[in-house]
């Protein structure tokens, strides 16, 4: 089986598929270890005519269906060692090529960071730390007197996809009441997860910490607005490690300006980074991070491992876990 790497970044391929992974691929298939770009494919089509498997990651080029049929006529699968496949997957699926994504691997560090932020938020960490610097220990201690801590507190999860569900499962280590907004979450699944489904106004009204994990699509853009933010509890925290487009940012700025007790932890914005001079940079109750929740450093090799294991399952005829379908693209991030 002829296997190649296709990516515009050789560095990304080396990071996601380090030698211990490529050695295993080479042992079970005919692997060409060179990372190829789209221009390489188009300039030397004969070299890719027999390619059956592609591995890729961030930097996967876009192909039209016609280009796939012309330059990759025998392609069967794309194993994508990264998260969202929205930018390139549809033409491959149209051509009958299976697409697999390591979105589940990328969910792990996002969920880890989110859970850490939730636990700190419920403890009053962000509010009291800011007040300690601004107004001194007494003000911080007074604010802490109003914090209930984590035991029995209510946390709101918006979107119970791969990441949202992993956050929920990780939160089981704590005595928390988790409520969820997700119209696509079956009641049976909610029961299995041990969560209560509710509408968005109820979630914002009841939760001390609200975490966004909505998929990025036309239906969700601009969904989180002032009508919701204005219902947040005293000392509430809004966390966004999902996508920035779901937030009406001027509405979030408005509530953060009106209510200094509310804190926003934003790992994503729309656009990224915020435009120069945006209030997010100067609001004391807004903490920005540069989209660090996803896989980084050595964590990216986990994504390569997931795709290696999926490739092994494909070859052996075992059940596949991370195949992406056209229907899934309608609700995936």
C-alpha positions as CSV (number, residue, x, y, z in Angstrom):
1,X,0.0,0.0,0.0
2,X,1.5,3.3,-1.1
3,X,1.6,6.0,1.6
4,X,2.7,9.6,1.3
5,X,2.7,12.7,3.5
6,X,0.9,15.7,2.0
7,X,1.3,19.1,3.7
8,X,2.5,22.6,2.9
9,X,4.6,22.5,6.1
10,X,7.4,19.8,6.4
11,X,7.9,21.1,10.0
12,X,4.4,20.3,11.0
13,X,4.7,16.8,9.6
14,X,7.9,16.2,11.5
15,X,6.3,17.4,14.7
16,X,3.0,15.4,14.4
17,X,4.6,12.3,13.0
18,X,7.9,11.9,14.8
19,X,10.3,8.9,13.9
20,X,8.7,6.5,16.3
21,X,5.4,6.8,14.4
22,X,6.9,6.9,10.9
23,X,8.9,3.8,11.7
24,X,5.7,1.9,12.5
25,X,4.0,3.1,9.3
26,X,7.0,2.0,7.3
27,X,6.9,-1.4,8.9
28,X,3.3,-2.0,7.7
29,X,3.1,-0.1,4.4
30,X,5.2,1.4,1.6
31,X,5.9,4.8,3.1
32,X,7.6,7.7,1.2
33,X,8.8,9.8,4.1
34,X,9.0,13.0,2.1
35,X,6.4,15.7,2.9
36,X,4.9,16.8,-0.4
37,X,3.0,20.1,-1.2
38,X,0.1,20.5,-3.6
39,X,2.5,22.0,-6.2
40,X,4.6,18.8,-6.0
41,X,1.6,16.7,-6.8
42,X,0.5,18.8,-9.7
43,X,4.0,19.1,-11.2
44,X,4.8,15.4,-11.1
45,X,1.4,13.6,-11.3
46,X,3.0,10.2,-12.2
47,X,4.6,10.0,-8.8
48,X,1.2,10.2,-7.1
49,X,-0.9,8.1,-9.5
50,X,-0.6,5.0,-7.3
51,X,-0.9,6.8,-3.9
52,X,-3.6,5.1,-1.8
53,X,-3.1,6.7,1.6
54,X,-2.2,10.2,2.6
55,X,-1.2,11.4,6.1
56,X,-1.4,15.1,6.8
57,X,-1.8,17.7,9.5
58,X,-2.1,21.5,9.8
59,X,-1.2,22.8,6.3
60,X,-3.2,20.2,4.4
61,X,-3.8,21.8,1.0
62,X,-7.2,22.1,-0.6
63,X,-8.0,20.1,-3.7
64,X,-11.1,20.3,-5.9
65,X,-12.9,17.0,-6.7
66,X,-11.6,17.3,-10.3
67,X,-8.0,17.6,-9.1
68,X,-8.4,14.6,-6.8
69,X,-9.7,12.5,-9.6
70,X,-6.9,13.7,-11.9
71,X,-3.9,13.6,-9.6
72,X,-4.8,11.1,-6.9
73,X,-7.0,8.6,-8.8
74,X,-6.3,5.6,-6.5
75,X,-6.5,7.5,-3.2
76,X,-8.6,5.7,-0.6
77,X,-8.0,7.5,2.7
78,X,-6.7,10.7,4.2
79,X,-5.5,10.4,7.8
80,X,-5.4,14.0,9.2
81,X,-3.3,14.4,12.3
82,X,-5.1,17.6,13.5
83,X,-8.6,18.8,14.4
84,X,-11.1,20.3,12.1
85,X,-11.3,19.1,8.5
86,X,-13.8,21.7,7.3
87,X,-11.4,23.4,5.0
88,X,-10.5,20.5,2.8
89,X,-12.7,17.4,3.4
90,X,-15.8,17.8,1.2
91,X,-14.2,17.3,-2.2
92,X,-12.4,14.1,-0.9
93,X,-15.6,12.7,0.5
94,X,-17.3,13.6,-2.8
95,X,-14.7,11.4,-4.6
96,X,-15.3,8.5,-2.2
97,X,-12.1,9.0,-0.3
98,X,-12.4,8.3,3.4
99,X,-11.3,11.1,5.8
100,X,-10.1,10.5,9.3
101,X,-9.4,13.2,11.8
102,X,-7.5,13.3,15.1
103,X,-10.1,15.7,16.6
104,X,-10.4,13.5,19.6
105,X,-6.7,13.8,20.3
106,X,-6.9,17.6,20.0
107,X,-9.9,17.6,22.3
108,X,-7.7,16.3,25.2
109,X,-5.5,19.4,25.9
110,X,-8.5,21.7,25.2
111,X,-10.6,19.8,27.8
112,X,-7.7,19.8,30.2
113,X,-7.2,23.6,30.0
114,X,-11.0,24.2,30.2
115,X,-11.4,22.0,33.3
116,X,-8.5,23.8,35.0
117,X,-10.0,27.1,34.3
118,X,-13.4,26.0,35.6
119,X,-12.0,24.8,38.9
120,X,-10.0,28.0,39.4
121,X,-13.0,30.1,38.3
122,X,-15.4,28.5,40.8
123,X,-12.7,29.0,43.5
124,X,-12.8,32.8,42.8
125,X,-9.2,32.7,41.6
126,X,-9.5,35.2,38.7
127,X,-11.6,37.7,40.6
128,X,-9.6,37.7,43.8
129,X,-6.2,37.7,42.0
130,X,-7.3,40.8,40.0
131,X,-8.6,42.6,43.1
132,X,-5.5,41.8,45.1
133,X,-3.4,43.6,42.5
134,X,-5.8,46.5,42.0
135,X,-7.2,47.2,45.5
136,X,-5.2,45.1,48.0
137,X,-5.6,42.0,50.1
138,X,-8.7,43.2,52.0
139,X,-10.7,43.8,48.9
140,X,-9.7,40.3,47.6
141,X,-10.6,38.7,50.9
142,X,-14.0,40.4,50.9
143,X,-14.7,39.2,47.4
144,X,-13.7,35.7,48.4
145,X,-16.3,35.7,51.1
146,X,-18.9,35.7,48.4
147,X,-17.4,32.7,46.5
148,X,-18.9,29.3,47.1
149,X,-16.1,27.1,45.8
150,X,-16.5,24.0,43.7
151,X,-18.5,21.7,46.0
152,X,-22.0,21.5,44.6
153,X,-21.5,24.5,42.2
154,X,-23.3,24.7,38.9
155,X,-21.2,24.7,35.7
156,X,-22.8,25.3,32.2
157,X,-21.4,23.6,29.1
158,X,-22.5,25.0,25.8
159,X,-22.1,22.3,23.1
160,X,-21.6,18.6,24.0
161,X,-19.6,17.5,21.1
162,X,-16.3,15.7,21.4
163,X,-14.6,18.4,23.6
164,X,-17.7,19.3,25.6
165,X,-18.3,15.6,26.5
166,X,-14.7,15.2,27.5
167,X,-14.9,18.2,29.7
168,X,-18.0,16.8,31.3
169,X,-16.3,13.4,31.9
170,X,-13.2,15.1,33.4
171,X,-15.4,17.2,35.7
172,X,-16.8,14.0,37.3
173,X,-13.8,14.0,39.5
174,X,-15.4,17.0,41.3
175,X,-18.7,17.3,43.1
176,X,-20.3,19.7,40.5
177,X,-23.7,20.1,39.0
178,X,-23.2,20.2,35.2
179,X,-26.0,21.6,33.0
180,X,-25.8,21.5,29.2
181,X,-27.2,23.3,26.2
182,X,-27.0,21.2,23.0
183,X,-30.0,20.6,20.8
184,X,-28.3,17.6,19.3
185,X,-27.5,15.8,22.5
186,X,-29.9,12.8,22.9
187,X,-31.7,12.5,26.3
188,X,-30.1,9.0,26.7
189,X,-26.6,10.4,26.2
190,X,-27.3,13.2,28.7
191,X,-28.4,10.7,31.2
192,X,-25.2,8.6,30.6
193,X,-23.1,11.7,31.1
194,X,-25.0,12.6,34.2
195,X,-26.0,16.1,33.0
196,X,-29.2,18.1,32.8
197,X,-30.2,19.6,29.5
198,X,-31.6,23.2,29.5
199,X,-32.0,26.2,27.2
200,X,-29.3,28.9,26.9
201,X,-31.0,31.5,29.2
202,X,-31.4,29.0,32.0
203,X,-27.8,27.9,31.6
204,X,-26.5,31.5,31.8
205,X,-28.8,32.3,34.7
206,X,-27.9,29.2,36.8
207,X,-24.2,28.7,36.1
208,X,-21.3,30.3,38.0
209,X,-19.0,29.3,35.1
210,X,-20.1,29.0,31.5
211,X,-17.8,27.3,28.9
212,X,-18.4,27.5,25.2
213,X,-17.8,24.5,23.0
214,X,-20.3,25.1,20.1
215,X,-19.4,24.0,16.6
216,X,-18.6,26.8,14.2
217,X,-21.4,27.1,11.6
218,X,-24.0,29.5,10.3
219,X,-26.5,28.5,12.9
220,X,-24.2,29.2,15.9
221,X,-22.5,32.4,14.8
222,X,-23.6,35.3,17.0
223,X,-25.6,33.0,19.3
224,X,-24.0,34.3,22.5
225,X,-25.3,37.8,23.0
226,X,-26.1,40.5,25.6
227,X,-29.4,39.0,26.5
228,X,-27.6,36.0,27.8
229,X,-24.5,37.7,29.3
230,X,-26.7,40.1,31.2
231,X,-28.3,37.1,33.1
232,X,-24.9,35.9,34.5
233,X,-24.6,35.4,38.2
234,X,-22.6,37.5,40.6
235,X,-18.8,36.8,40.1
236,X,-19.6,34.5,37.1
237,X,-17.0,33.5,34.5
238,X,-17.3,33.0,30.8
239,X,-14.8,30.7,29.2
240,X,-14.3,30.4,25.4
241,X,-11.9,27.8,24.2
242,X,-14.2,27.0,21.2
243,X,-14.6,29.5,18.5
244,X,-14.9,33.3,18.6
245,X,-17.6,33.7,16.0
246,X,-20.4,32.4,18.4
247,X,-19.9,35.5,20.6
248,X,-21.3,38.9,19.8
249,X,-18.1,40.6,21.0
250,X,-19.6,44.1,21.4
251,X,-22.2,42.6,23.7
252,X,-19.5,40.8,25.8
253,X,-17.5,44.1,26.0
254,X,-20.7,45.8,27.2
255,X,-21.4,43.4,30.0
256,X,-17.7,43.3,31.1
257,X,-17.8,47.2,31.2
258,X,-21.1,47.3,33.2
259,X,-20.2,44.5,35.6
260,X,-16.6,44.2,36.8
261,X,-17.5,41.1,38.9
262,X,-17.9,39.1,35.6
263,X,-14.7,37.7,34.1
264,X,-14.1,36.5,30.5
265,X,-11.4,34.0,29.7
266,X,-10.9,34.1,26.0
267,X,-8.6,31.8,24.2
268,X,-10.3,32.5,20.9
269,X,-11.8,35.7,19.4
270,X,-13.2,36.8,16.0
271,X,-10.9,37.7,14.4
272,X,-7.8,36.3,16.0
273,X,-6.1,38.4,17.3
274,X,-8.6,41.1,18.1
275,X,-8.1,44.3,16.0
276,X,-5.7,46.9,17.3
277,X,-7.4,49.0,20.0
278,X,-10.1,46.5,20.8
279,X,-11.4,46.8,24.4
280,X,-10.5,43.2,25.1
281,X,-6.9,44.4,25.4
282,X,-7.6,46.9,28.2
283,X,-10.6,45.5,30.1
284,X,-9.3,44.3,33.5
285,X,-11.8,41.5,33.7
286,X,-10.9,40.1,30.3
287,X,-8.0,37.6,30.1
288,X,-6.7,36.9,26.6
289,X,-4.6,33.9,25.6
290,X,-3.4,33.3,22.0
291,X,-5.3,30.2,21.1
292,X,-3.2,27.9,23.3
293,X,-5.8,25.4,24.4
294,X,-5.2,23.0,21.5
295,X,-2.3,20.6,21.0
296,X,1.1,22.3,21.3
297,X,4.7,21.2,21.7
298,X,5.0,17.5,22.4
299,X,1.2,17.2,22.6
300,X,0.9,17.3,18.9
301,X,2.4,13.8,18.6
302,X,-0.7,12.4,20.3
303,X,-2.6,13.4,17.1
304,X,-0.1,11.5,15.0
305,X,-0.6,8.4,17.3
306,X,-4.4,8.6,16.9
307,X,-4.1,8.5,13.1
308,X,-1.5,5.7,13.3
309,X,-3.8,3.6,15.3
310,X,-6.7,4.4,13.0
311,X,-4.6,3.4,10.0
312,X,-3.7,0.1,11.7
313,X,-7.4,-0.5,12.4
314,X,-8.2,0.3,8.7
315,X,-5.6,-2.3,7.5
316,X,-6.7,-5.0,9.9
317,X,-10.5,-4.5,9.3
318,X,-11.1,-3.5,12.9
319,X,-13.7,-0.9,13.9
320,X,-12.8,2.7,13.0
321,X,-13.3,5.4,15.5
322,X,-12.5,8.7,13.9
323,X,-13.9,8.7,10.3
324,X,-15.6,12.0,9.3
325,X,-18.7,11.9,7.2
326,X,-20.5,14.6,5.2
327,X,-23.3,14.6,7.7
328,X,-20.9,15.1,10.6
329,X,-19.4,18.2,8.9
330,X,-22.8,19.9,9.5
331,X,-22.3,20.0,13.2
332,X,-18.5,19.6,13.7
333,X,-16.3,22.5,14.6
